[in-house]
Amino acid sequence: MSAGAKPIANTRSGTGIPTARLITWWVIASEIVIFGGLLASYVMHRIGHPEWAESASHTNTWAGAFNTFVLLTSSLCAVLAHKAADAHDGPRAARLLRLTALGGLIFLTVKGFEWAADFREGFVLSSGGFWSFYYTLAGLHGLHVLAGMIIMLIIASEAAKNQEMQRVECIGLYWHFVDIVWIFLFPLLYIAR
Amino acid sequence: MTTEAHVQHPNYVKIWAILVVLLVVSVLGSMTHIRDAVLIAAFGVAVIKAYLVAKNFMHVNVEKRWVPYLLVVCLLFIAILLAGVAPDVMKNSGENWNKNPSSQSAPSVAGAATKNE
C-alpha cells in the first residue's frame, strides 16, 4: 500500500461478503425489525378497527400510486448506477445516482403537498388511530428517503471521480429496501379501505 | 477502489416495466370495490413486487447464504411479535380475561387492549 492510500478494510470478512456490503445488510436487517414491527402493529389494529376504513378513504390513492411509480423508477436508476460502477464507469454511475436522488426529491415533494391537503382537511397526528399510524409510518419512511438522498449525493460526488465505487452498490441496496417498504405501505395506507 | 462484480446484470428495464404493470394492476384492482379482489390486488401484488425488487435489484438470490439467513431471522422476529401480541389486540376475550366491557361495544376506543381480570 502506498503512503497516500487509505486503508479501507473492505475485503476482510469471515462471511466472504465485502465489509461495506455486509454492514449495509446489517443496517437493512435492523430496518426490517423497525418497519416490520410498526407494520405488524398497524395491521393488527387495522383488523381490530374496521371503522378506520373511513379514515383511510381520505388518503389520495393517485398520489400514492404516483409516488410508487417514482420510487420504482428511482430504484431502476440506482441499480443501473450499480451496473455502471461494476463497469468502472464512475461518471455514469454518478449521473444515475443523482437521478435516483431526484426521484427521492419528487417523492418528498408529492408527500409534502399530500400532507398539506390532509392538514387543511383537519387530519393531523392526533386525529385518530389511523392518522397516528399514517403519519408515523409515512413520516419515518420519508426520513429514510431524505437520509438516502443525502448519502447518495455524497457517494455520487466520489463516484464521479471513480473513487469509492463499492459504495454505489451499498447505497443502492439501502434505496431498494426503502422502495420495498413503500411497496407495502402503499396498499396498507392507500388501497385497503 | 471497487469490488469485483458478483452479479450478472439482468435486463433491469424489463423488470422495471413488469413492476409498473403490477402497480397498475394493484390500482385497478382497488377500484373494483370487491373485497377479495382488492386484497389480492393490493397485498398479493405487493409481495410479488417486493420479491422482484429483492431478487433482481438487490440480488439476494446470488448473495452469500448469510444474507438470506439474516433477513429470514428478522422476518421471524416480526412473526413472533405478531403471534405474541395479536390475540390481545384483535380478540375481545380469552381464557381468564376479557377487555373492558365498554371497549367491546366501541372497539375504536384507544387502549382497548387493556385487560380486566
HADDOCK unambig.tbl for C-alpha pairs under 7 A between the chains (distance, minus, plus):
assign (segid A and resid 17 and name CA) (segid B and resid 64 and name CA) 6.89 0.50 0.50
assign (segid A and resid 25 and name CA) (segid B and resid 67 and name CA) 6.97 0.50 0.50
assign (segid A and resid 29 and name CA) (segid B and resid 70 and name CA) 6.84 0.50 0.50
assign (segid A and resid 29 and name CA) (segid B and resid 71 and name CA) 5.89 0.50 0.50
assign (segid A and resid 29 and name CA) (segid B and resid 74 and name CA) 6.28 0.50 0.50
assign (segid A and resid 32 and name CA) (segid B and resid 74 and name CA) 6.50 0.50 0.50
assign (segid A and resid 33 and name CA) (segid B and resid 74 and name CA) 6.02 0.50 0.50
assign (segid A and resid 33 and name CA) (segid B and resid 78 and name CA) 6.69 0.50 0.50
assign (segid A and resid 36 and name CA) (segid B and resid 78 and name CA) 5.99 0.50 0.50
assign (segid A and resid 37 and name CA) (segid B and resid 78 and name CA) 6.05 0.50 0.50
assign (segid A and resid 40 and name CA) (segid B and resid 82 and name CA) 6.36 0.50 0.50
assign (segid A and resid 44 and name CA) (segid B and resid 86 and name CA) 6.17 0.50 0.50
assign (segid A and resid 44 and name CA) (segid B and resid 89 and name CA) 6.52 0.50 0.50
assign (segid A and resid 44 and name CA) (segid B and resid 90 and name CA) 6.41 0.50 0.50
assign (segid A and resid 45 and name CA) (segid B and resid 89 and name CA) 6.60 0.50 0.50
assign (segid A and resid 48 and name CA) (segid B and resid 89 and name CA) 6.95 0.50 0.50
assign (segid A and resid 48 and name CA) (segid B and resid 90 and name CA) 5.02 0.50 0.50
assign (segid A and resid 49 and name CA) (segid B and resid 107 and name CA) 6.39 0.50 0.50
assign (segid A and resid 49 and name CA) (segid B and resid 108 and name CA) 5.95 0.50 0.50
assign (segid A and resid 69 and name CA) (segid B and resid 20 and name CA) 6.68 0.50 0.50
assign (segid A and resid 72 and name CA) (segid B and resid 16 and name CA) 6.95 0.50 0.50
assign (segid A and resid 76 and name CA) (segid B and resid 12 and name CA) 6.73 0.50 0.50
assign (segid A and resid 76 and name CA) (segid B and resid 16 and name CA) 6.47 0.50 0.50
assign (segid A and resid 79 and name CA) (segid B and resid 57 and name CA) 5.94 0.50 0.50
assign (segid A and resid 83 and name CA) (segid B and resid 9 and name CA) 6.86 0.50 0.50
assign (segid A and resid 86 and name CA) (segid B and resid 5 and name CA) 5.55 0.50 0.50
assign (segid A and resid 163 and name CA) (segid B and resid 1 and name CA) 5.88 0.50 0.50
assign (segid A and resid 164 and name CA) (segid B and resid 1 and name CA) 5.17 0.50 0.50
assign (segid A and resid 164 and name CA) (segid B and resid 2 and name CA) 6.35 0.50 0.50
assign (segid A and resid 165 and name CA) (segid B and resid 1 and name CA) 5.90 0.50 0.50
assign (segid A and resid 165 and name CA) (segid B and resid 2 and name CA) 4.84 0.50 0.50
assign (segid A and resid 166 and name CA) (segid B and resid 1 and name CA) 6.96 0.50 0.50
assign (segid A and resid 166 and name CA) (segid B and resid 2 and name CA) 4.82 0.50 0.50
assign (segid A and resid 166 and name CA) (segid B and resid 3 and name CA) 5.63 0.50 0.50
assign (segid A and resid 173 and name CA) (segid B and resid 58 and name CA) 5.66 0.50 0.50
assign (segid A and resid 176 and name CA) (segid B and resid 53 and name CA) 6.92 0.50 0.50
assign (segid A and resid 176 and name CA) (segid B and resid 58 and name CA) 6.74 0.50 0.50
assign (segid A and resid 180 and name CA) (segid B and resid 50 and name CA) 5.43 0.50 0.50
assign (segid A and resid 183 and name CA) (segid B and resid 46 and name CA) 5.82 0.50 0.50
assign (segid A and resid 183 and name CA) (segid B and resid 50 and name CA) 6.78 0.50 0.50
assign (segid A and resid 184 and name CA) (segid B and resid 46 and name CA) 5.96 0.50 0.50
assign (segid A and resid 187 and name CA) (segid B and resid 42 and name CA) 5.15 0.50 0.50
assign (segid A and resid 187 and name CA) (segid B and resid 43 and name CA) 6.56 0.50 0.50
assign (segid A and resid 191 and name CA) (segid B and resid 30 and name CA) 5.99 0.50 0.50
assign (segid A and resid 191 and name CA) (segid B and resid 42 and name CA) 6.68 0.50 0.50
